[in-house]
Structure formats: C-alpha cells, structure tokens
C-alpha cells in the first residue's frame, strides 16, 4: 500500500515511516500542511496519516482541502485529546482519530482496519494482489504460488509486494534500496542482487513459469511473460 504521512515532528514522522515500511508499505512523508495537501490531492495513495498541528496549514484545513476531491481513508494524529477536536476531525471527514502519545501497535491496527475498510480512491480488493498463479495477501503478509505457501523473510516479502504492486515496471536497484531497505544505494554493495536471488529461488525455481526477470543494465521486473 502507498501511504502519505503529513507530520511536522521529524522524529515521529521518521519512526512512523520506518515502521510502515517494515510492514511492506510504500511511504511518503511531508512536514508541512501546504505541501502535504498538494501531495494528498495530486498523488495516488491508499491512506493518509494526518497530524492536526502543522505549519502553513493545519490538519483540519488539509482535510477540508483533500475532501473536496478525494475520498481516501484518513487517520488523524494529534496531541489534542478533547472531545471537541475529535468531533471536528470526524465531522470534517476523518475516518479515525488517534491521540499522541500512542503505541505503534495501535497505529498499525488502525491502519490495517482503514485499509480493509477502504475508500473510493482504492481499487477493488487491493490487499490481495494476483499475478498468474501468485497470490499475495498484503494485510496477512502471506504469499502463495500455485496453492503453495512461500516461506519468505520480512525483506523478501516487502520486495515481492513492491514488485507486484508495480508489476510490469522495471525497478532499478536504487529504487529497491530506497523503498525496501530505506537506504541510499551503494554501487559496491550486492545486497539487492543477493535478496533478488533468494526471492527468485523461492518464487520461481520450483515452477515452470518464471515471474521475476532481470532487465540487464536497468533493474528487475515482475511479469508473467515467458522469457526474461
């Protein structure tokens, strides 16, 4: 899933981003309301996590701007815990409300609940992705091929989920390093190649149709074409 986090507390925003990425999500972070509202309206996201106290434009204003054109699920975060603020957010179109400080496990539970509930911006059943005989459950974090459960590590699952969400698109090693490993790409490192090799061994080696292909000099692509 692709999630936008609009939060001006840098450490909190980074912690949320890292935690969501560890659960297989692609995350963008914005630190102010004006830019955040622009991203939320112009970008393609499955969920918006929105702080109330923001520079430039507060969360209620961002929510109002987003709701003019978009119906993606919105989870609001705030240090305010008054009934009036919660009511204002919910009446403004927020789908859920979480007061700071909070446990990350509770945040993830609410995120998963909202993603299951969905919204008009989401495609039908986006938590289950299918390609050929491969099925991936993004919420349950399970991958099956031809009815057989694939035993994947957390990083292997995140890599597979990203490739499957962007099937047919060649993803460079730089993109994979940033989106799956949350690191700058080091041309001297073989961490991407090793991860792809291990994933391919589980995903493709036991099956006739190969799904994970190397595009020489460009990167990797998940596709059900017959030849790489």
ChimeraX commands (.cxc) that place a marker at each C-alpha (Angstrom):
marker #1 position 0.00,0.00,0.00 radius 0.5
marker #1 position 1.11,3.58,-0.60 radius 0.5
marker #1 position 0.68,5.83,2.44 radius 0.5
marker #1 position 1.20,9.57,2.87 radius 0.5
marker #1 position 2.25,10.81,6.32 radius 0.5
marker #1 position 1.85,14.55,7.00 radius 0.5
marker #1 position 3.57,15.16,10.33 radius 0.5
marker #1 position 5.91,18.01,11.33 radius 0.5
marker #1 position 7.63,16.23,14.23 radius 0.5
marker #1 position 10.64,14.89,12.36 radius 0.5
marker #1 position 11.49,12.04,14.73 radius 0.5
marker #1 position 7.90,10.87,14.94 radius 0.5
marker #1 position 7.42,11.11,11.18 radius 0.5
marker #1 position 10.58,9.10,10.59 radius 0.5
marker #1 position 9.55,6.49,13.13 radius 0.5
marker #1 position 6.14,6.08,11.52 radius 0.5
marker #1 position 7.72,5.86,8.07 radius 0.5
marker #1 position 10.21,3.19,9.12 radius 0.5
marker #1 position 7.56,1.16,10.91 radius 0.5
marker #1 position 5.15,1.27,7.98 radius 0.5
marker #1 position 7.92,0.31,5.55 radius 0.5
marker #1 position 8.80,-2.69,7.73 radius 0.5
marker #1 position 5.18,-3.81,7.22 radius 0.5
marker #1 position 5.59,-3.63,3.44 radius 0.5
marker #1 position 4.08,-0.22,2.71 radius 0.5
marker #1 position 5.50,2.46,0.46 radius 0.5
marker #1 position 5.58,5.71,2.45 radius 0.5
marker #1 position 5.94,9.38,1.57 radius 0.5
marker #1 position 6.42,11.96,4.34 radius 0.5
marker #1 position 5.65,15.67,4.28 radius 0.5
marker #1 position 6.48,18.04,7.14 radius 0.5
marker #1 position 4.04,20.90,6.47 radius 0.5
marker #1 position 0.38,21.30,5.67 radius 0.5
marker #1 position 0.59,23.21,2.38 radius 0.5
marker #1 position 2.88,20.75,0.61 radius 0.5
marker #1 position 1.08,17.86,2.27 radius 0.5
marker #1 position -2.29,18.96,0.95 radius 0.5
marker #1 position -0.83,19.24,-2.55 radius 0.5
marker #1 position 0.62,15.73,-2.37 radius 0.5
marker #1 position -2.60,14.27,-0.97 radius 0.5
marker #1 position -4.68,15.80,-3.76 radius 0.5
marker #1 position -2.30,15.19,-6.67 radius 0.5
marker #1 position -0.73,11.88,-5.63 radius 0.5
marker #1 position -2.10,8.34,-5.59 radius 0.5
marker #1 position -2.35,6.99,-2.05 radius 0.5
marker #1 position -4.29,4.27,-0.23 radius 0.5
marker #1 position -4.22,6.08,3.13 radius 0.5
marker #1 position -3.40,9.48,4.62 radius 0.5
marker #1 position -1.99,9.79,8.15 radius 0.5
marker #1 position -2.51,13.43,9.09 radius 0.5
marker #1 position -1.34,15.45,12.08 radius 0.5
marker #1 position -3.51,18.32,13.30 radius 0.5
marker #1 position -0.86,20.83,14.37 radius 0.5
marker #1 position 1.05,21.63,11.18 radius 0.5
marker #1 position 2.89,24.71,9.88 radius 0.5
marker #1 position 1.40,26.57,6.94 radius 0.5
marker #1 position -1.99,24.85,7.06 radius 0.5
marker #1 position -3.35,22.86,9.97 radius 0.5
marker #1 position -4.68,19.33,9.68 radius 0.5
marker #1 position -8.32,20.39,9.64 radius 0.5
marker #1 position -7.64,22.67,6.67 radius 0.5
marker #1 position -5.68,19.93,4.90 radius 0.5
marker #1 position -8.55,17.51,5.49 radius 0.5
marker #1 position -11.06,20.01,4.09 radius 0.5
marker #1 position -8.88,20.53,1.00 radius 0.5
marker #1 position -8.47,16.79,0.43 radius 0.5
marker #1 position -12.15,16.01,0.87 radius 0.5
marker #1 position -13.10,18.40,-1.94 radius 0.5
marker #1 position -11.69,15.94,-4.46 radius 0.5
marker #1 position -10.54,12.72,-2.74 radius 0.5
marker #1 position -12.12,10.05,-0.57 radius 0.5
marker #1 position -9.04,8.13,0.55 radius 0.5
marker #1 position -9.10,6.93,4.19 radius 0.5
marker #1 position -7.70,9.49,6.66 radius 0.5
marker #1 position -6.28,8.77,10.11 radius 0.5
marker #1 position -5.69,11.94,12.14 radius 0.5
marker #1 position -2.96,12.22,14.76 radius 0.5
marker #1 position -2.91,14.91,17.42 radius 0.5
marker #1 position -1.65,15.86,20.83 radius 0.5
marker #1 position -5.10,17.24,21.46 radius 0.5
marker #1 position -7.43,14.75,23.09 radius 0.5
marker #1 position -10.53,16.85,23.63 radius 0.5
marker #1 position -13.94,15.63,22.53 radius 0.5
marker #1 position -14.41,18.84,20.52 radius 0.5
marker #1 position -11.28,18.22,18.44 radius 0.5
marker #1 position -12.18,14.60,17.77 radius 0.5
marker #1 position -15.69,15.58,16.73 radius 0.5
marker #1 position -14.36,18.35,14.49 radius 0.5
marker #1 position -12.00,15.94,12.76 radius 0.5
marker #1 position -14.55,13.20,12.29 radius 0.5
marker #1 position -17.23,15.62,11.10 radius 0.5
marker #1 position -14.67,17.09,8.68 radius 0.5
marker #1 position -14.27,13.72,7.02 radius 0.5
marker #1 position -11.57,11.88,9.01 radius 0.5
marker #1 position -12.12,8.14,9.26 radius 0.5
marker #1 position -10.31,7.64,12.55 radius 0.5
marker #1 position -8.54,9.66,15.25 radius 0.5
marker #1 position -5.51,8.74,17.36 radius 0.5
marker #1 position -4.18,10.89,20.22 radius 0.5
marker #1 position -0.46,11.22,20.97 radius 0.5
marker #1 position 1.43,9.59,22.52 radius 0.5
marker #1 position 0.39,6.24,21.07 radius 0.5
marker #1 position 1.77,2.73,20.79 radius 0.5
marker #1 position 2.92,1.85,17.28 radius 0.5
marker #1 position 0.98,-1.42,17.52 radius 0.5
marker #1 position -2.22,0.59,17.95 radius 0.5
marker #1 position -1.33,2.78,14.97 radius 0.5
marker #1 position -0.79,-0.32,12.82 radius 0.5
marker #1 position -4.07,-1.85,13.98 radius 0.5
marker #1 position -5.92,1.29,12.93 radius 0.5
marker #1 position -4.02,1.49,9.64 radius 0.5
marker #1 position -4.92,-2.10,8.79 radius 0.5
marker #1 position -8.55,-1.54,9.76 radius 0.5
marker #1 position -8.78,1.51,7.49 radius 0.5
marker #1 position -7.08,-0.27,4.60 radius 0.5
marker #1 position -9.50,-3.17,4.91 radius 0.5
marker #1 position -12.43,-0.75,5.04 radius 0.5
marker #1 position -11.10,1.11,2.03 radius 0.5
marker #1 position -12.45,4.15,0.24 radius 0.5
marker #1 position -13.46,5.39,-3.18 radius 0.5
marker #1 position -9.86,6.09,-4.19 radius 0.5
marker #1 position -8.83,2.49,-3.83 radius 0.5
marker #1 position -9.04,-0.27,-6.43 radius 0.5
marker #1 position -11.17,-3.34,-5.73 radius 0.5
marker #1 position -9.61,-5.57,-3.05 radius 0.5
marker #1 position -6.11,-4.02,-3.18 radius 0.5
marker #1 position -4.99,-6.01,-0.14 radius 0.5
marker #1 position -4.90,-9.14,-2.32 radius 0.5
marker #1 position -2.68,-9.00,-5.39 radius 0.5
marker #1 position -2.60,-11.68,-8.07 radius 0.5
marker #1 position -0.27,-12.41,-10.97 radius 0.5
marker #1 position -0.56,-15.68,-12.87 radius 0.5
marker #1 position -0.63,-18.35,-10.10 radius 0.5
marker #1 position 0.93,-15.99,-7.50 radius 0.5
marker #1 position -1.31,-14.56,-4.77 radius 0.5
marker #1 position -0.11,-12.08,-2.13 radius 0.5
marker #1 position -2.14,-11.02,0.90 radius 0.5
marker #1 position -0.71,-7.64,1.93 radius 0.5
marker #1 position -2.61,-7.46,5.22 radius 0.5
marker #1 position -1.94,-11.03,6.34 radius 0.5
marker #1 position 1.55,-10.86,4.81 radius 0.5
marker #1 position 1.22,-14.23,3.09 radius 0.5
marker #1 position 2.35,-15.25,-0.38 radius 0.5
marker #1 position 1.11,-18.33,-2.24 radius 0.5
marker #1 position 2.17,-19.75,-5.59 radius 0.5
marker #1 position 0.07,-22.48,-7.24 radius 0.5
marker #1 position -1.52,-23.10,-3.84 radius 0.5
marker #1 position 1.84,-23.49,-2.08 radius 0.5
marker #1 position 2.78,-21.11,0.74 radius 0.5
marker #1 position 6.08,-19.32,0.09 radius 0.5
marker #1 position 8.31,-19.09,3.17 radius 0.5
marker #1 position 9.63,-15.54,2.88 radius 0.5
marker #1 position 11.60,-13.34,5.23 radius 0.5
marker #1 position 10.21,-9.88,6.03 radius 0.5
marker #1 position 12.50,-8.20,3.49 radius 0.5
marker #1 position 11.73,-10.82,0.82 radius 0.5
marker #1 position 8.01,-10.27,1.34 radius 0.5
marker #1 position 8.42,-6.48,1.15 radius 0.5
marker #1 position 10.45,-6.84,-2.05 radius 0.5
marker #1 position 7.87,-9.14,-3.61 radius 0.5
marker #1 position 4.98,-6.88,-2.58 radius 0.5
marker #1 position 6.65,-3.83,-4.11 radius 0.5
marker #1 position 7.41,-5.62,-7.38 radius 0.5
marker #1 position 3.87,-6.99,-7.53 radius 0.5
marker #1 position 2.24,-3.64,-6.86 radius 0.5
marker #1 position 4.29,-2.24,-9.73 radius 0.5
marker #1 position 4.12,-5.28,-11.98 radius 0.5
marker #1 position 5.38,-4.73,-15.49 radius 0.5
marker #1 position 7.51,-1.78,-14.36 radius 0.5
marker #1 position 11.28,-2.13,-14.31 radius 0.5
marker #1 position 12.55,-1.08,-10.88 radius 0.5
marker #1 position 16.19,-0.08,-10.56 radius 0.5
marker #1 position 18.46,-1.23,-7.75 radius 0.5
marker #1 position 18.43,2.37,-6.48 radius 0.5
marker #1 position 14.63,2.35,-6.19 radius 0.5
marker #1 position 14.62,-1.02,-4.45 radius 0.5
marker #1 position 17.29,0.14,-1.99 radius 0.5
marker #1 position 15.29,3.25,-1.10 radius 0.5
marker #1 position 11.82,1.66,-0.95 radius 0.5
marker #1 position 12.58,-1.71,0.64 radius 0.5
marker #1 position 15.82,-1.17,2.58 radius 0.5
marker #1 position 15.33,2.55,3.33 radius 0.5
marker #1 position 18.93,3.29,2.39 radius 0.5
marker #1 position 20.94,5.11,-0.25 radius 0.5
marker #1 position 22.15,2.81,-2.98 radius 0.5
marker #1 position 25.80,1.75,-2.78 radius 0.5
marker #1 position 27.10,0.54,-6.14 radius 0.5
marker #1 position 29.68,-1.60,-4.35 radius 0.5
marker #1 position 27.04,-3.45,-2.35 radius 0.5
marker #1 position 25.46,-6.66,-3.60 radius 0.5
marker #1 position 22.63,-6.67,-1.06 radius 0.5
marker #1 position 19.97,-6.17,-3.77 radius 0.5
marker #1 position 21.33,-8.92,-6.01 radius 0.5
marker #1 position 21.52,-11.36,-3.08 radius 0.5
marker #1 position 17.95,-10.56,-2.00 radius 0.5
marker #1 position 16.61,-10.94,-5.55 radius 0.5
marker #1 position 18.48,-14.23,-5.96 radius 0.5
marker #1 position 16.99,-15.61,-2.73 radius 0.5
marker #1 position 13.50,-14.44,-3.64 radius 0.5
marker #1 position 13.78,-15.93,-7.14 radius 0.5
marker #1 position 14.88,-19.27,-5.63 radius 0.5
marker #1 position 11.62,-19.44,-3.65 radius 0.5
marker #1 position 9.32,-17.70,-6.13 radius 0.5
marker #1 position 10.43,-19.13,-9.47 radius 0.5
marker #1 position 12.80,-22.10,-9.21 radius 0.5
marker #1 position 10.13,-24.71,-8.30 radius 0.5
marker #1 position 7.77,-23.53,-11.09 radius 0.5
marker #1 position 7.76,-23.65,-14.89 radius 0.5
marker #1 position 6.60,-20.07,-15.48 radius 0.5
marker #1 position 9.15,-17.53,-14.31 radius 0.5
marker #1 position 7.81,-14.27,-12.90 radius 0.5
marker #1 position 10.86,-12.34,-11.65 radius 0.5
marker #1 position 13.03,-11.10,-14.51 radius 0.5
marker #1 position 16.30,-9.22,-14.73 radius 0.5
marker #1 position 16.47,-6.42,-17.30 radius 0.5
marker #1 position 20.18,-6.09,-17.96 radius 0.5
marker #1 position 21.58,-2.70,-17.02 radius 0.5
marker #1 position 18.20,-1.45,-15.76 radius 0.5
marker #1 position 16.83,-3.48,-12.88 radius 0.5
marker #1 position 14.14,-6.03,-12.12 radius 0.5
marker #1 position 10.53,-6.55,-13.15 radius 0.5
marker #1 position 7.75,-8.90,-12.07 radius 0.5
marker #1 position 5.82,-10.13,-15.09 radius 0.5
marker #1 position 4.29,-13.37,-16.35 radius 0.5
marker #1 position 5.97,-13.18,-19.74 radius 0.5
marker #1 position 7.56,-16.43,-20.81 radius 0.5
marker #1 position 11.12,-15.19,-21.31 radius 0.5
marker #1 position 13.38,-12.73,-19.46 radius 0.5
marker link #1:1,2 radius 0.2
marker link #1:2,3 radius 0.2
marker link #1:3,4 radius 0.2
marker link #1:4,5 radius 0.2
marker link #1:5,6 radius 0.2
marker link #1:6,7 radius 0.2
marker link #1:7,8 radius 0.2
marker link #1:8,9 radius 0.2
marker link #1:9,10 radius 0.2
marker link #1:10,11 radius 0.2
marker link #1:11,12 radius 0.2
marker link #1:12,13 radius 0.2
marker link #1:13,14 radius 0.2
marker link #1:14,15 radius 0.2
marker link #1:15,16 radius 0.2
marker link #1:16,17 radius 0.2
marker link #1:17,18 radius 0.2
marker link #1:18,19 radius 0.2
marker link #1:19,20 radius 0.2
marker link #1:20,21 radius 0.2
marker link #1:21,22 radius 0.2
marker link #1:22,23 radius 0.2
marker link #1:23,24 radius 0.2
marker link #1:24,25 radius 0.2
marker link #1:25,26 radius 0.2
marker link #1:26,27 radius 0.2
marker link #1:27,28 radius 0.2
marker link #1:28,29 radius 0.2
marker link #1:29,30 radius 0.2
marker link #1:30,31 radius 0.2
marker link #1:31,32 radius 0.2
marker link #1:32,33 radius 0.2
marker link #1:33,34 radius 0.2
marker link #1:34,35 radius 0.2
marker link #1:35,36 radius 0.2
marker link #1:36,37 radius 0.2
marker link #1:37,38 radius 0.2
marker link #1:38,39 radius 0.2
marker link #1:39,40 radius 0.2
marker link #1:40,41 radius 0.2
marker link #1:41,42 radius 0.2
marker link #1:42,43 radius 0.2
marker link #1:43,44 radius 0.2
marker link #1:44,45 radius 0.2
marker link #1:45,46 radius 0.2
marker link #1:46,47 radius 0.2
marker link #1:47,48 radius 0.2
marker link #1:48,49 radius 0.2
marker link #1:49,50 radius 0.2
marker link #1:50,51 radius 0.2
marker link #1:51,52 radius 0.2
marker link #1:52,53 radius 0.2
marker link #1:53,54 radius 0.2
marker link #1:54,55 radius 0.2
marker link #1:55,56 radius 0.2
marker link #1:56,57 radius 0.2
marker link #1:57,58 radius 0.2
marker link #1:58,59 radius 0.2
marker link #1:59,60 radius 0.2
marker link #1:60,61 radius 0.2
marker link #1:61,62 radius 0.2
marker link #1:62,63 radius 0.2
marker link #1:63,64 radius 0.2
marker link #1:64,65 radius 0.2
marker link #1:65,66 radius 0.2
marker link #1:66,67 radius 0.2
marker link #1:67,68 radius 0.2
marker link #1:68,69 radius 0.2
marker link #1:69,70 radius 0.2
marker link #1:70,71 radius 0.2
marker link #1:71,72 radius 0.2
marker link #1:72,73 radius 0.2
marker link #1:73,74 radius 0.2
marker link #1:74,75 radius 0.2
marker link #1:75,76 radius 0.2
marker link #1:76,77 radius 0.2
marker link #1:77,78 radius 0.2
marker link #1:78,79 radius 0.2
marker link #1:79,80 radius 0.2
marker link #1:80,81 radius 0.2
marker link #1:81,82 radius 0.2
marker link #1:82,83 radius 0.2
marker link #1:83,84 radius 0.2
marker link #1:84,85 radius 0.2
marker link #1:85,86 radius 0.2
marker link #1:86,87 radius 0.2
marker link #1:87,88 radius 0.2
marker link #1:88,89 radius 0.2
marker link #1:89,90 radius 0.2
marker link #1:90,91 radius 0.2
marker link #1:91,92 radius 0.2
marker link #1:92,93 radius 0.2
marker link #1:93,94 radius 0.2
marker link #1:94,95 radius 0.2
marker link #1:95,96 radius 0.2
marker link #1:96,97 radius 0.2
marker link #1:97,98 radius 0.2
marker link #1:98,99 radius 0.2
marker link #1:99,100 radius 0.2
marker link #1:100,101 radius 0.2
marker link #1:101,102 radius 0.2
marker link #1:102,103 radius 0.2
marker link #1:103,104 radius 0.2
marker link #1:104,105 radius 0.2
marker link #1:105,106 radius 0.2
marker link #1:106,107 radius 0.2
marker link #1:107,108 radius 0.2
marker link #1:108,109 radius 0.2
marker link #1:109,110 radius 0.2
marker link #1:110,111 radius 0.2
marker link #1:111,112 radius 0.2
marker link #1:112,113 radius 0.2
marker link #1:113,114 radius 0.2
marker link #1:114,115 radius 0.2
marker link #1:115,116 radius 0.2
marker link #1:116,117 radius 0.2
marker link #1:117,118 radius 0.2
marker link #1:118,119 radius 0.2
marker link #1:119,120 radius 0.2
marker link #1:120,121 radius 0.2
marker link #1:121,122 radius 0.2
marker link #1:122,123 radius 0.2
marker link #1:123,124 radius 0.2
marker link #1:124,125 radius 0.2
marker link #1:125,126 radius 0.2
marker link #1:126,127 radius 0.2
marker link #1:127,128 radius 0.2
marker link #1:128,129 radius 0.2
marker link #1:129,130 radius 0.2
marker link #1:130,131 radius 0.2
marker link #1:131,132 radius 0.2
marker link #1:132,133 radius 0.2
marker link #1:133,134 radius 0.2
marker link #1:134,135 radius 0.2
marker link #1:135,136 radius 0.2
marker link #1:136,137 radius 0.2
marker link #1:137,138 radius 0.2
marker link #1:138,139 radius 0.2
marker link #1:139,140 radius 0.2
marker link #1:140,141 radius 0.2
marker link #1:141,142 radius 0.2
marker link #1:142,143 radius 0.2
marker link #1:143,144 radius 0.2
marker link #1:144,145 radius 0.2
marker link #1:145,146 radius 0.2
marker link #1:146,147 radius 0.2
marker link #1:147,148 radius 0.2
marker link #1:148,149 radius 0.2
marker link #1:149,150 radius 0.2
marker link #1:150,151 radius 0.2
marker link #1:151,152 radius 0.2
marker link #1:152,153 radius 0.2
marker link #1:153,154 radius 0.2
marker link #1:154,155 radius 0.2
marker link #1:155,156 radius 0.2
marker link #1:156,157 radius 0.2
marker link #1:157,158 radius 0.2
marker link #1:158,159 radius 0.2
marker link #1:159,160 radius 0.2
marker link #1:160,161 radius 0.2
marker link #1:161,162 radius 0.2
marker link #1:162,163 radius 0.2
marker link #1:163,164 radius 0.2
marker link #1:164,165 radius 0.2
marker link #1:165,166 radius 0.2
marker link #1:166,167 radius 0.2
marker link #1:167,168 radius 0.2
marker link #1:168,169 radius 0.2
marker link #1:169,170 radius 0.2
marker link #1:170,171 radius 0.2
marker link #1:171,172 radius 0.2
marker link #1:172,173 radius 0.2
marker link #1:173,174 radius 0.2
marker link #1:174,175 radius 0.2
marker link #1:175,176 radius 0.2
marker link #1:176,177 radius 0.2
marker link #1:177,178 radius 0.2
marker link #1:178,179 radius 0.2
marker link #1:179,180 radius 0.2
marker link #1:180,181 radius 0.2
marker link #1:181,182 radius 0.2
marker link #1:182,183 radius 0.2
marker link #1:183,184 radius 0.2
marker link #1:184,185 radius 0.2
marker link #1:185,186 radius 0.2
marker link #1:186,187 radius 0.2
marker link #1:187,188 radius 0.2
marker link #1:188,189 radius 0.2
marker link #1:189,190 radius 0.2
marker link #1:190,191 radius 0.2
marker link #1:191,192 radius 0.2
marker link #1:192,193 radius 0.2
marker link #1:193,194 radius 0.2
marker link #1:194,195 radius 0.2
marker link #1:195,196 radius 0.2
marker link #1:196,197 radius 0.2
marker link #1:197,198 radius 0.2
marker link #1:198,199 radius 0.2
marker link #1:199,200 radius 0.2
marker link #1:200,201 radius 0.2
marker link #1:201,202 radius 0.2
marker link #1:202,203 radius 0.2
marker link #1:203,204 radius 0.2
marker link #1:204,205 radius 0.2
marker link #1:205,206 radius 0.2
marker link #1:206,207 radius 0.2
marker link #1:207,208 radius 0.2
marker link #1:208,209 radius 0.2
marker link #1:209,210 radius 0.2
marker link #1:210,211 radius 0.2
marker link #1:211,212 radius 0.2
marker link #1:212,213 radius 0.2
marker link #1:213,214 radius 0.2
marker link #1:214,215 radius 0.2
marker link #1:215,216 radius 0.2
marker link #1:216,217 radius 0.2
marker link #1:217,218 radius 0.2
marker link #1:218,219 radius 0.2
marker link #1:219,220 radius 0.2
marker link #1:220,221 radius 0.2
marker link #1:221,222 radius 0.2
marker link #1:222,223 radius 0.2
marker link #1:223,224 radius 0.2
marker link #1:224,225 radius 0.2
marker link #1:225,226 radius 0.2
marker link #1:226,227 radius 0.2
marker link #1:227,228 radius 0.2
view
